[in-house]
Amino acid sequence: MAEHGVPHFQNDLGVATIHVGAREFMCIGARPPFDHPHIFIDMGDSDEAICSYCSTLYKFDPSLGSGRCEPPECKWADEVAA
């Protein structure tokens, strides 16, 4: 499985809000092949950001740690055969 330097999150569950432990990450929408263009989101000093493609609200939660999210099913890892 390939690891990303920047965490990637997806929203197959269709939840309104995903809590993330990173202020910089990628949103892919749903899992491939139903994903939208993978966009980089940088919250900067804010604690919230909305994906301009899928309208998912991301909220920063430092207790999660970088690369983690709640719900945990929203973390995406590209499964590529080695």
Secondary structure, DSSP 8 states (H G I E B T S, - for coil): ----SS-EE--TT--SEEEES-SEEEEEESSTTSEEEEEEEE-TT-SEEE-TTT--EEEE-GGG-TT-EESGGGB-------
